Amino acid sequence: MADLKSKRLIVIKGLLFISIVFISAIGIVIYCPRIEVIALLLILIWAAARSYYFLFYVLEKYVDPKLKYTGLIDLIKNMRK
């Protein structure tokens, strides 16, 4: 599969991911509207965003600038070498 080059399509893809997050979160809250569930959902969203930042920015910028990968599977393959 070729890399996505269009800036417009990249932005649309990002907006679709954000839409999935919000629709899923709303669905969970509607299914189980308890404060504990909402708090856990917010923690999950925060932790997932921080994990993404760590995996795709911190590792490359601060740990090993030569570490280049396109996704989690690629990262695992590179770390096994």
C-alpha positions in Angstrom: 0.0 0.0 0.0 1.4 3.4 -1.0 1.9 6.2 1.6 -0.8 8.8 1.8 0.6 12.1 0.3 -2.4 14.4 0.0 -2.5 16.9 2.9 -6.3 17.1 2.5 -6.7 13.3 2.7 -4.4 13.2 5.7 -6.5 15.8 7.5 -9.7 13.9 6.6 -8.2 10.7 7.9 -7.3 12.4 11.2 -10.8 13.8 11.5 -12.3 10.4 10.8 -10.2 8.9 13.7 -11.4 11.7 16.0 -15.0 11.0 14.9 -14.6 7.3 15.8 -13.3 8.2 19.2 -16.2 10.6 20.0 -18.9 8.3 18.6 -17.5 5.4 20.5 -17.2 7.4 23.7 -20.8 8.7 23.3 -22.0 5.1 22.7 -20.3 3.9 25.9 -21.7 6.7 28.0 -25.2 6.1 26.6 -24.9 2.4 27.3 -23.7 2.9 30.8 -24.1 6.5 32.0 -22.3 6.2 35.3 -19.7 8.7 36.5 -17.1 5.9 37.1 -17.5 4.8 33.5 -17.1 8.3 32.2 -14.0 8.9 34.4 -12.4 5.6 33.2 -13.2 6.5 29.6 -11.5 9.9 30.0 -8.4 8.3 31.5 -8.4 5.8 28.7 -8.5 8.5 26.0 -5.8 10.5 27.8 -3.5 7.5 28.2 -4.0 6.4 24.6 -3.1 9.8 23.4 0.0 10.0 25.6 1.1 6.4 24.5 0.7 7.5 20.8 2.8 10.6 21.5 5.5 8.5 23.2 5.7 5.8 20.5 5.7 8.1 17.5 7.5 11.2 18.8 9.5 10.7 22.0 11.2 7.4 20.9 12.4 9.0 17.7 13.3 12.5 19.0 14.8 11.6 22.4 15.7 7.9 22.6 17.1 7.0 19.2 16.9 9.5 16.3 17.8 6.7 13.9 14.7 4.8 14.9 12.2 5.1 12.0 9.1 3.0 11.7 5.6 3.3 10.2 3.5 1.6 12.9 3.5 -0.7 15.9 4.2 -3.8 13.9 7.1 -2.1 12.2 8.4 -0.9 15.5 8.3 -4.4 17.0 10.1 -5.8 13.9 12.8 -3.1 14.2 13.3 -3.7 18.0 13.8 -7.5 17.4 16.8 -6.9 15.2 
